[in-house]
Amino acid sequence: MTDKILEIKDLRVQFPIFGGVFMRRQASVKAVDGISLDLHRGETLGLVGESGCGKSTVGRAVVNILRAMSYRVDISGEILYHGPTGTVDINSLNRSTMRPYRSDIQMIFQDPYSSLNPRMTVSQIIEEPLKIHTSQTAAERKERVGWLLDKVGLSREQASRYAHEFSGGQRQRIGIARALTTNPKIIIADEPVSALDVSIQAQVINLMQDLQEEFNLSYIFIAHDLSVVRHISERIAVMYLGNLVEFGPAEKVYTTPMHPYSRALLSAVPRPVPGQAHERIRLTGDVPNPIQKPSGCSFHTRCPMAENSCSENVPAFEFRNGRFVACPLV
């Protein structure tokens, strides 16, 4: 069996824009513009980039919920899941054929305040996937819910409470428990700590690492906080405007970034080192409109080292210095 549990090949996601009297298709937003990634068993892959770069869209494509969110979305490429029963292309599955794989690929959502149903108790929230994907009895489901609450650091007595009675960190623990209910192989964590205080962030990150070690989970950890991503990830992929610009081991990308955008992104991370000046790279201009992406390299309009050829040629994603990078000038 391959060490890779997930392979994303040339994934492209476009959201159509309709307008006019007859609401005809006028343009498309290229949210993801041809990226390729792989995820190993038991690994944490960090996916980073500024808001609007398409990283959350990648996560939603992996769990195959984009068509439910926008039925006219155009998705191409392959998302190969190497599961216990063989390899399947997630992107080719519809709602009914995807159902057997839902229990293997789960998601932790960004906002713990809106991702939990306020009309359901904690027990009902965690128990719902068991009702859908298993044939367990009510007693078995109740025992499973209590066991999961213990695992995420909550008490069994809290199972009868509602989500509004918990703090943000506790709500995110409930979301993690719900994701673990069906014994998943892959968990997509979409900025799971961005809405939490720093002290609570550390608790949730440590909890996720402990659970990963215990259950051999594979994470795609989506975030914009690079210090958090470095702490939890083995490899880091940097996205800009729907494209991958750098992809490699976390320490290499974090300590010696090669792509100009990676350097600018990392320079924004506070590093309080006494007596050492911290140089901040400030990018000029605004992020281009994804409806009308720049020709050639999409970063050339803001790049401090851009040349004329950058606006003409799409840079190849090449392996150099221990990582993949999309820039011929570095």
C-alpha positions as CSV (number, residue, x, y, z in Angstrom):
1,M,0.0,0.0,0.0
2,T,1.3,3.4,-0.9
3,D,2.4,5.8,1.9
4,K,0.3,8.5,0.3
5,I,-3.3,8.6,1.5
6,L,-4.4,11.5,-0.7
7,E,-3.2,12.9,-4.0
8,I,-4.5,16.1,-5.6
9,K,-3.7,16.3,-9.3
10,D,-4.2,19.5,-11.3
11,L,-7.2,20.7,-9.2
12,R,-9.1,23.6,-10.7
13,V,-12.2,25.2,-9.2
14,Q,-14.1,28.0,-10.9
15,F,-17.2,29.8,-9.5
16,P,-19.4,31.3,-12.3
17,I,-20.7,34.8,-12.1
18,F,-24.1,35.5,-13.7
19,G,-25.5,38.9,-14.6
20,G,-27.7,40.9,-16.9
21,V,-31.4,40.8,-17.6
22,F,-31.3,37.1,-18.5
23,M,-28.7,36.2,-15.8
24,R,-26.2,34.8,-18.3
25,R,-22.8,33.6,-17.3
26,Q,-20.4,36.6,-17.7
27,A,-17.2,35.5,-16.0
28,S,-15.7,33.0,-13.6
29,V,-13.7,33.3,-10.4
30,K,-10.7,31.0,-10.6
31,A,-10.5,30.1,-6.9
32,V,-8.1,27.2,-7.5
33,D,-6.1,27.3,-10.7
34,G,-4.3,23.9,-11.2
35,I,-2.6,22.8,-8.0
36,S,-1.1,19.4,-7.2
37,L,-0.4,18.1,-3.7
38,D,-0.1,14.8,-1.8
39,L,-0.7,13.9,1.8
40,H,1.1,11.0,3.6
41,R,-0.4,8.7,6.2
42,G,0.0,10.2,9.7
43,E,1.3,13.5,8.3
44,T,0.2,17.1,8.9
45,L,0.3,19.2,5.7
46,G,0.1,22.9,6.3
47,L,-1.7,25.0,3.7
48,V,-1.1,28.7,4.1
49,G,-1.8,32.0,2.3
50,E,-3.6,35.3,2.7
51,S,-7.4,35.5,2.7
52,G,-8.9,34.7,-0.7
53,C,-6.1,32.6,-2.0
54,G,-8.2,29.5,-2.4
55,K,-6.9,27.4,0.5
56,S,-10.4,26.8,2.1
57,T,-11.7,25.9,-1.4
58,V,-9.1,23.2,-1.6
59,G,-10.2,21.7,1.7
60,R,-13.9,21.8,0.7
61,A,-13.1,20.1,-2.6
62,V,-11.3,17.3,-0.7
63,V,-14.4,16.6,1.4
64,N,-16.6,17.0,-1.7
65,I,-19.0,19.6,-0.4
66,L,-18.5,22.4,-3.1
67,R,-21.2,21.2,-5.4
68,A,-23.7,21.2,-2.5
69,M,-22.7,24.8,-1.7
70,S,-22.7,26.0,-5.3
71,Y,-24.2,23.5,-7.8
72,R,-22.9,25.4,-10.8
73,V,-19.3,25.3,-9.7
74,D,-16.8,23.9,-12.2
75,I,-14.4,21.4,-10.7
76,S,-11.7,19.5,-12.7
77,G,-8.7,17.4,-11.9
78,E,-8.3,14.4,-9.6
79,I,-8.5,14.0,-5.8
80,L,-7.3,10.4,-5.3
81,Y,-8.1,8.9,-1.9
82,H,-6.1,5.7,-1.2
83,G,-8.5,4.1,1.4
84,P,-8.8,0.6,2.9
85,T,-10.9,-0.6,0.0
86,G,-8.8,0.8,-2.8
87,T,-8.2,4.1,-4.6
88,V,-11.1,6.3,-5.6
89,D,-11.3,9.7,-7.3
90,I,-13.3,11.8,-4.8
91,N,-14.0,14.5,-7.5
92,S,-15.9,12.0,-9.6
93,L,-18.4,11.0,-6.9
94,N,-21.9,12.4,-6.5
95,R,-23.8,12.7,-3.3
96,S,-24.9,9.1,-3.0
97,T,-21.6,7.5,-4.2
98,M,-19.6,9.8,-1.8
99,R,-21.5,8.7,1.2
100,P,-19.4,5.5,2.0
101,Y,-16.3,7.7,2.1
102,R,-17.7,10.5,4.3
103,S,-16.8,8.6,7.5
104,D,-13.1,8.5,6.3
105,I,-12.7,12.2,5.5
106,Q,-14.0,14.7,8.0
107,M,-13.7,18.4,8.5
108,I,-13.2,20.8,11.4
109,F,-14.7,24.2,10.5
110,Q,-13.2,27.6,11.2
111,D,-15.9,29.2,13.3
112,P,-16.9,27.2,16.4
113,Y,-19.8,29.6,16.9
114,S,-21.6,28.9,13.6
115,S,-20.6,25.3,12.9
116,L,-22.6,23.8,15.7
117,N,-26.4,23.5,15.6
118,P,-27.8,25.7,18.4
119,R,-30.9,23.6,18.6
120,M,-29.1,20.3,19.4
121,T,-27.4,19.2,22.5
122,V,-23.7,18.3,22.5
123,S,-24.7,14.6,22.7
124,Q,-27.0,15.0,19.6
125,I,-24.3,16.9,17.7
126,I,-21.6,14.2,18.2
127,E,-24.1,11.3,17.9
128,E,-25.5,12.4,14.5
129,P,-22.7,11.0,12.3
130,L,-23.1,7.6,14.1
131,K,-26.8,7.5,13.2
132,I,-25.9,8.2,9.6
133,H,-22.9,6.0,9.1
134,T,-23.2,3.1,11.6
135,S,-25.8,0.7,12.8
136,Q,-24.9,1.1,16.5
137,T,-27.6,0.9,19.1
138,A,-28.6,3.9,21.2
139,A,-26.7,2.6,24.2
140,E,-23.5,2.1,22.1
141,R,-23.9,5.6,20.6
142,K,-24.2,7.1,24.1
143,E,-21.1,5.3,25.3
144,R,-19.2,6.5,22.2
145,V,-20.2,10.1,22.8
146,G,-19.0,9.9,26.4
147,W,-15.7,8.3,25.3
148,L,-15.1,11.1,22.8
149,L,-15.9,13.8,25.3
150,D,-13.3,12.3,27.6
151,K,-10.8,12.3,24.7
152,V,-11.2,16.0,23.9
153,G,-11.0,17.1,27.6
154,L,-14.7,17.6,28.3
155,S,-16.9,15.8,30.9
156,R,-19.7,13.4,30.1
157,E,-22.0,15.5,32.3
158,Q,-21.7,18.2,29.7
159,A,-23.3,16.1,27.0
160,S,-26.8,17.4,27.7
161,R,-25.9,21.0,27.4
162,Y,-26.3,23.2,24.3
163,A,-23.5,24.9,22.3
164,H,-24.2,28.4,23.6
165,E,-23.3,27.3,27.1
166,F,-19.6,26.7,26.1
167,S,-16.7,28.9,25.4
168,G,-15.0,29.2,22.0
169,G,-12.3,26.7,22.9
170,Q,-14.8,24.2,24.3
171,R,-16.9,24.5,21.2
172,Q,-14.0,23.7,19.0
173,R,-13.3,20.7,21.1
174,I,-16.9,19.6,20.4
175,G,-16.2,20.1,16.7
176,I,-13.1,17.9,17.0
177,A,-15.1,15.2,18.8
178,R,-17.7,15.3,16.1
179,A,-15.0,14.9,13.4
180,L,-13.5,11.9,15.3
181,T,-16.9,10.1,15.7
182,T,-16.6,7.8,12.6
183,N,-12.9,7.0,13.0
184,P,-11.7,9.1,10.0
185,K,-8.4,8.6,8.2
186,I,-8.2,12.3,7.0
187,I,-9.3,15.5,8.8
188,I,-9.4,18.8,7.0
189,A,-8.9,21.5,9.6
190,D,-10.0,24.8,8.1
191,E,-8.4,27.5,10.3
192,P,-9.5,25.7,13.5
193,V,-7.9,28.1,15.9
194,S,-8.1,31.5,14.2
195,A,-11.2,32.5,16.2
196,L,-9.7,31.5,19.5
197,D,-7.4,33.3,22.1
198,V,-3.7,32.5,21.9
199,S,-3.7,30.5,25.1
200,I,-6.7,28.5,23.9
201,Q,-5.1,28.0,20.5
202,A,-2.2,26.2,22.1
203,Q,-4.5,23.8,24.0
204,V,-6.5,23.0,20.8
205,I,-3.2,22.4,18.8
206,N,-1.8,20.2,21.5
207,L,-5.0,18.2,21.6
208,M,-5.0,17.7,17.8
209,Q,-1.4,16.5,18.0
210,D,-2.2,14.0,20.8
211,L,-5.2,12.7,18.9
212,Q,-3.1,12.4,15.7
213,E,-0.5,10.3,17.5
214,E,-3.1,8.1,19.1
215,F,-5.3,7.5,16.0
216,N,-2.7,7.9,13.2
217,L,-4.7,10.7,11.7
218,S,-3.6,12.6,8.6
219,Y,-4.3,16.4,8.7
220,I,-4.6,19.1,6.1
221,F,-4.2,22.1,8.4
222,I,-5.4,25.3,6.7
223,A,-4.3,28.6,8.3
224,H,-2.8,32.0,7.8
225,D,-0.8,32.0,11.0
226,L,2.6,30.6,9.9
227,S,3.9,30.2,13.4
228,V,1.0,27.9,14.2
229,V,1.5,26.0,11.0
230,R,5.2,25.6,11.6
231,H,4.5,24.1,15.0
232,I,2.1,21.4,13.8
233,S,3.1,20.6,10.2
234,E,5.7,18.4,8.6
235,R,5.4,20.1,5.2
236,I,4.0,23.5,4.2
237,A,2.4,24.5,0.9
238,V,2.1,28.3,0.2
239,M,-0.8,29.5,-2.0
240,Y,-1.2,32.8,-3.8
241,L,-4.3,33.6,-5.9
242,G,-5.2,30.0,-6.6
243,N,-1.7,28.7,-7.3
244,L,1.0,27.0,-5.3
245,V,4.1,29.0,-5.2
246,E,6.2,26.9,-2.7
247,F,5.9,23.4,-1.3
248,G,8.3,21.6,0.9
249,P,9.5,20.6,4.4
250,A,8.2,22.9,7.1
251,E,11.6,23.9,8.5
252,K,13.0,24.7,5.0
253,V,10.0,26.8,3.9
254,Y,9.9,28.6,7.3
255,T,13.6,29.3,7.8
256,T,14.8,29.7,4.2
257,P,11.8,30.6,2.0
258,M,12.7,30.9,-1.7
259,H,9.6,32.4,-3.4
260,P,9.3,36.2,-3.0
261,Y,5.7,35.8,-1.8
262,S,6.8,33.2,0.8
263,R,9.5,35.6,2.0
264,A,7.0,38.5,2.4
265,L,4.4,36.2,4.1
266,L,7.0,35.0,6.6
267,S,8.4,38.5,7.3
268,A,5.0,39.4,8.7
269,V,5.4,36.8,11.5
270,P,6.4,38.6,14.7
271,R,9.8,37.4,16.0
272,P,10.7,39.0,19.3
273,V,14.4,38.5,19.4
274,P,16.2,41.0,21.7
275,G,18.8,43.1,20.0
276,Q,18.0,41.8,16.5
277,A,16.2,44.0,14.0
278,H,13.4,42.3,12.1
279,E,13.1,43.3,8.4
280,R,9.6,43.5,7.2
281,I,9.0,43.0,3.4
282,R,6.1,45.2,2.4
283,L,4.3,44.3,-0.9
284,T,3.1,47.1,-3.1
285,G,-0.4,47.2,-4.7
286,D,-3.4,45.2,-3.9
287,V,-4.2,41.5,-4.5
288,P,-5.4,41.2,-8.2
289,N,-9.0,40.4,-9.0
290,P,-9.4,36.6,-9.3
291,I,-11.9,37.2,-12.1
292,Q,-9.1,38.8,-14.2
293,K,-5.9,37.2,-13.1
294,P,-2.6,38.7,-14.4
295,S,-1.0,37.0,-17.3
296,G,2.1,34.9,-16.7
297,C,3.0,34.7,-13.0
298,S,0.0,35.9,-11.0
299,F,2.4,37.4,-8.4
300,H,4.4,39.6,-10.8
301,T,2.2,42.7,-10.2
302,R,3.4,42.9,-6.6
303,C,6.8,41.1,-6.8
304,P,9.9,43.2,-5.9
305,M,12.1,41.2,-8.2
306,A,9.8,40.8,-11.2
307,E,11.1,41.1,-14.8
308,N,9.3,41.6,-18.1
309,S,9.3,37.9,-18.8
310,C,7.3,37.3,-15.6
311,S,4.2,38.8,-17.2
312,E,4.5,36.6,-20.3
313,N,5.4,33.1,-19.0
314,V,3.7,31.0,-16.4
315,P,6.5,29.8,-14.1
316,A,7.1,26.0,-13.9
317,F,6.7,24.4,-10.5
318,E,10.2,22.9,-10.2
319,F,12.1,21.0,-7.5
320,R,15.0,23.1,-6.2
321,N,16.9,23.2,-2.9
322,G,14.8,20.6,-1.2
323,R,11.4,22.0,-2.1
324,F,9.1,22.8,-5.1
325,V,9.0,26.5,-6.1
326,A,7.3,28.4,-8.9
327,C,9.9,31.2,-9.7
328,P,12.8,31.0,-12.2
329,L,14.5,34.0,-10.6
330,V,15.3,32.6,-7.2
